[in-house]
Amino acid sequence: MQKALVVVRLDCVAMPSLHLPRPLAALLALLLALPGCAGTPPLSIPAGEDPLQWQWDIDLLAAQSVPASSPVVFVGSSSIKGWTSLAADMAPIPVLNCGFGGSRIFDTTWHLDRIVTPFAPRAVVVFAGTNDIAGESPRSAAYVEERFVELVTRLRALGCEAPLLYLAITMAPSREQHVEIVREANARIAARAATMRGVSFVDASASFVDASGRPDPKWFLQDRLHLGSAGYAEWTRVVRPALERVLEGR
């Protein structure tokens, strides 16, 4: 049985009643009154997750120059990081690529306050969850759904009310053994998103399978996992109109 890693993240100081010197008590009261301190819940790291391993990547992403005020932030795993044509594909919509390869959905949730909310995004596009459903012990569809809900809840708790577009998990040929979990996870997340204000499920997954429903290698690189140029072109065809609709309030 896995044991949970007992690490709790707090976005403000929480202390029991203490008898403090007046200057220190005043400083503590001021800190607790800062925006976000009262309403942002703590995060506990689920068993098997390790968001702290990405600190170097996150530091680089947090320090990158922003192309314009209130860009659309694209965040998630390596398929976002590898979208090198993103700025051109979305132009003239200003975008910021905050992908970090190999990450899972909880990693994105944990680092929202470093690589998403500081940029005051006009919209957030997320592709995460594919690395949760991988290897010999893939996470269940229910687990991925739970992490999705946690991501949305966290984003709103941090004060970001920007529209969120969640891209369907791709069915990659190298992970074909998990395709049924992927389908169920996408269906669960789509159903959840439909009940959430300002959240859209963007489904391009049907494009990446052949007539028999199997993952089609033509959209992927030779590793049969990451999208190739044709795959990114298809993502652009589906994602851009969906992004334009939410930005225009349609």
C-alpha positions in Angstrom: 0.0 0.0 0.0 1.3 3.4 -1.0 1.7 6.0 1.8 0.7 9.5 1.2 3.5 12.1 1.2 2.5 14.4 3.9 3.4 17.8 2.4 0.9 20.7 2.7 1.2 23.9 0.7 -0.1 27.0 2.3 -0.6 30.3 0.4 -0.8 32.3 3.6 0.3 32.0 7.2 -2.0 30.2 9.5 -1.1 30.1 13.2 -2.9 29.2 16.4 -3.6 31.9 19.0 -0.4 33.2 20.4 0.7 36.0 22.7 2.9 38.1 20.4 4.6 41.4 20.8 2.4 44.2 19.4 4.7 44.9 16.4 4.9 41.2 15.4 1.2 40.8 15.9 0.5 43.8 13.6 2.8 42.4 10.9 1.1 39.0 11.1 -2.3 40.6 10.8 -1.1 42.6 7.7 0.2 39.4 6.1 -3.0 37.6 6.7 -5.0 40.4 5.2 -3.2 40.2 1.8 -5.3 39.3 -1.2 -5.7 35.5 -1.5 -4.7 34.6 2.1 -8.2 34.2 3.4 -9.7 32.1 0.6 -7.0 30.0 -0.9 -7.1 26.4 0.5 -4.0 24.4 1.1 -2.9 21.7 -1.2 -1.8 18.2 -0.1 0.3 16.1 -2.4 -1.5 12.8 -3.3 0.4 9.6 -3.0 2.7 9.0 -5.9 2.9 12.6 -7.0 6.1 14.7 -6.9 5.5 18.3 -8.1 8.6 19.5 -6.4 10.8 17.8 -9.0 9.9 20.4 -11.6 11.3 23.4 -9.6 14.1 24.2 -12.1 11.6 24.1 -15.0 9.1 26.2 -13.1 11.7 28.8 -12.2 12.6 29.2 -15.9 9.0 29.5 -17.0 8.2 32.0 -14.3 11.1 34.2 -15.4 10.3 34.2 -19.1 9.4 37.5 -20.8 5.7 38.0 -21.5 4.8 38.9 -25.1 1.9 41.1 -24.2 -0.3 42.0 -21.2 -2.9 39.3 -20.4 -1.7 36.6 -22.8 -3.4 33.3 -23.3 -1.4 30.8 -21.2 -0.9 27.3 -22.6 0.2 25.0 -19.8 0.7 21.3 -19.4 3.0 18.5 -20.4 5.5 18.0 -23.3 3.0 18.3 -26.1 2.5 21.9 -25.0 6.2 22.5 -24.4 6.9 21.1 -27.9 4.4 23.3 -29.6 7.1 25.5 -31.1 4.7 27.0 -33.7 2.2 28.0 -31.1 2.7 31.8 -31.4 2.3 31.7 -35.1 -0.6 29.2 -35.0 -2.6 31.5 -32.6 -1.5 34.9 -34.0 -2.6 37.6 -33.5 -3.8 36.3 -30.1 -0.9 36.8 -27.7 0.2 33.5 -26.1 2.6 32.2 -23.5 3.9 28.7 -23.6 4.3 27.3 -20.0 4.6 23.6 -20.8 7.0 21.4 -18.9 7.7 17.9 -20.3 6.8 14.8 -18.5 4.5 16.5 -16.1 1.2 15.2 -14.8 -2.0 17.1 -14.1 -1.3 17.6 -10.4 2.1 19.1 -11.3 0.2 21.8 -13.2 -2.2 22.4 -10.4 0.6 22.7 -7.8 2.4 25.3 -9.9 -0.5 27.4 -11.1 0.5 30.3 -8.8 4.0 30.4 -10.4 3.3 29.9 -14.1 -0.3 30.9 -14.8 -1.9 33.4 -12.4 1.0 35.8 -12.2 0.6 36.5 -16.0 -3.0 37.6 -15.5 -4.1 35.4 -18.4 -7.1 36.3 -20.6 -7.6 32.5 -21.0 -5.9 29.3 -19.9 -5.4 26.3 -22.2 -4.5 23.0 -20.4 -3.2 19.8 -21.8 -2.4 17.5 -18.9 -3.3 14.0 -17.8 -1.7 12.0 -20.5 1.3 11.1 -18.3 -1.0 10.0 -15.5 -2.3 7.3 -17.8 1.0 5.7 -18.7 3.4 2.8 -17.8 2.6 -0.4 -16.0 0.5 1.3 -13.3 -1.7 3.9 -15.0 -4.0 6.1 -12.9 -7.7 5.4 -13.2 -10.0 7.6 -15.2 -11.7 8.6 -11.9 -8.4 9.7 -10.5 -7.6 11.9 -13.5 -11.2 13.4 -13.3 -10.5 14.2 -9.6 -7.3 15.9 -10.4 -9.1 17.9 -13.2 -11.7 19.2 -10.7 -8.9 20.0 -8.3 -7.1 22.0 -11.0 -10.2 24.1 -11.8 -11.0 24.6 -8.1 -7.4 25.7 -7.4 -7.3 28.2 -10.3 -10.5 29.8 -9.2 -9.4 29.9 -5.6 -6.3 31.8 -6.7 -8.5 34.5 -8.1 -8.2 33.6 -11.8 -11.7 33.8 -13.4 -10.3 33.5 -17.0 -11.9 31.0 -19.3 -10.2 27.6 -19.1 -10.0 25.3 -22.1 -9.1 21.7 -21.3 -7.7 19.7 -24.3 -8.7 16.1 -24.5 -6.1 13.5 -23.7 -4.6 12.2 -26.9 -4.7 8.5 -27.7 -1.0 7.9 -28.6 0.1 4.7 -30.4 2.8 4.0 -27.8 0.2 3.9 -25.1 -2.5 2.1 -27.0 -2.9 -0.4 -24.1 -4.4 2.4 -22.1 -6.8 3.7 -24.7 -10.0 2.6 -22.8 -8.8 4.5 -19.7 -8.1 7.6 -21.9 -11.6 7.4 -23.4 -13.2 7.1 -20.0 -11.1 9.9 -18.6 -12.0 12.2 -21.5 -15.7 11.4 -21.1 -15.7 12.1 -17.4 -13.8 15.4 -17.8 -16.1 16.5 -20.6 -19.1 15.8 -18.4 -17.6 17.7 -15.5 -16.6 20.6 -17.7 -20.1 21.0 -18.9 -21.3 21.7 -15.4 -18.6 24.4 -14.7 -18.8 28.1 -15.5 -16.1 29.3 -17.8 -14.7 25.8 -18.5 -14.7 24.2 -22.0 -13.6 20.7 -23.0 -12.0 20.8 -26.4 -12.0 17.4 -28.1 -9.5 16.8 -30.9 -9.0 13.1 -29.8 -11.3 11.8 -32.6 -8.9 13.2 -35.2 -6.0 11.1 -33.9 -7.6 7.7 -34.4 -8.1 5.7 -37.6 -11.4 4.2 -38.9 -11.2 1.3 -36.5 -10.8 3.6 -33.5 -7.1 2.8 -33.0 -4.5 5.5 -32.5 -3.2 6.6 -35.9 0.6 7.0 -36.1 0.5 9.5 -38.9 -0.2 12.4 -36.4 2.8 11.5 -34.2 6.5 11.6 -34.2 8.6 8.4 -34.6 8.4 7.9 -30.8 4.6 7.3 -31.4 3.9 9.5 -28.3 4.4 13.2 -29.2 2.6 15.0 -31.9 4.3 15.8 -35.2 3.7 18.8 -37.4 0.5 17.2 -38.8 -0.7 16.7 -35.3 -0.1 20.3 -34.2 -1.8 21.5 -37.4 -4.9 19.5 -36.4 -4.7 20.8 -32.9 -4.6 24.3 -34.3 -7.6 23.6 -36.5 -9.7 22.6 -33.5 -8.2 24.7 -30.7 -8.0 28.1 -32.3 -11.8 28.4 -33.1 -12.7 27.3 -29.6 -10.3 29.8 -28.1 -11.6 32.6 -30.3 -15.2 31.8 -29.3 -14.4 32.1 -25.6 -12.4 35.2 -26.0 -15.3 36.8 -27.9 -17.8 35.6 -25.3 -19.7 33.3 -27.6 
